[in-house]
Amino acid sequence: MLSYRHSYHAGNYADVLKHTILIHILEHFKKKEKPFCYVDTHAGAGAYSLQSEQAEKTQEYQQGIAQLWQQTDLPDCVQSYVEQIKRANQDDALTHYLGSPMIAKQCLRPQDQLKLYELHNTEIELLKTAMQRDKRIQIFHEDGFKHCIGLMPPQQRRGIVLIDPSYEIKTEYQQVVETLEQLYKRFATGTFVLWYPVVDRERIDLLEHKLKKSSIKNIQLFELAQSADSNEQGMTASGMIVINPPWTLKAQMQEALPYLAKHLGLNKAGSFRIEQLKDE
Ligand SMILES: C[S@@+](CC[C@H](N)C(=O)[O-])C[C@H]1O[C@@H](n2cnc3c(N)ncnc32)[C@H](O)[C@@H]1O
């Protein structure tokens, strides 16, 4: 039984990092005319009201997107991210947030395709409503972990897969590695993006260790912390692991992450990591 609802967390500092990187990757893919396929294995509801009961309750977006909303000195890739979210809001007021499927839809060209997976019975209906009918988009009420493998390689031979689980089930820390290995085996030139939370640092050390030992090459890691590691405070940081990243991503994040750590950190305790886990 799935209980996670992203509406409690939409627009928080983890979403800022995740969606900033996602937009940079999508924009990079669009530099070539050739079509690409974007797969979201854990899509969520697609769009969120920041005035919902859930968002009002946690107010997580206040220490996320809200800290960037009025800034005039944003690094380039953060500026592109804020511009995408502004498209869903009117009159400069921050009332709505976009999930990864809607962000991807906004970036989509006529020749590109989107494939979205969502298992939760309520979220899948919200997702279908948010995405509206669109020939380029397919939505599946299925297990994204299992089904994304069969899509590889995509017919376009250009593709991005975002794996963004809630880690409600602890075996997901192992499942993400197995999924990445299988995706890579079938489509070694694909761009694969994994989000992870830092709740217990040991789990992430193990995740990194397994990826380093795997046959996968060209892996970069980007992490943003709101506060120092602690096993008692829930999530203190989150990161994105990118396989076959655009060559421009690292330089953009070298500019963006110090800025985000400064503006989104709690009590001046924000920090970041940028690492090349495996070379090309
Ligand atoms: C963190 S949220 C996704 C947020 C979304 N990617 C975004 O950035 O806006 C994770 C979602 O995955 C869904 N989910 C959990 N297990 C799943 C699975 N095996 N396959 C597909 N969806 C799953 C949950 O119901 C939840 O809505």
The ligand as an ORCA input file, in Angstrom:
! r2SCAN-3c Opt
* xyz 0 1
  C       8.825     11.386     -5.388
  S       7.293     11.105     -6.145
  C       7.556     11.600     -7.804
  C       7.736     13.052     -8.038
  C       7.935     13.441     -9.485
  N       8.923     12.626    -10.157
  C       8.341     14.893     -9.593
  O       9.546     15.208     -9.625
  O       7.467     15.758     -9.682
  C       7.266      9.351     -6.292
  C       5.988      8.795     -6.914
  O       6.224      7.446     -7.300
  C       5.040      6.697     -7.116
  N       5.458      5.279     -7.079
  C       5.930      4.564     -6.048
  N       6.350      3.345     -6.450
  C       6.158      3.313     -7.801
  C       6.457      2.357     -8.821
  N       7.040      1.182     -8.528
  N       6.136      2.656    -10.100
  C       5.558      3.847    -10.423
  N       5.274      4.792     -9.497
  C       5.576      4.534     -8.207
  C       4.456      7.257     -5.849
  O       3.073      7.004     -5.768
  C       4.791      8.744     -5.979
  O       3.717      9.442     -6.575
*
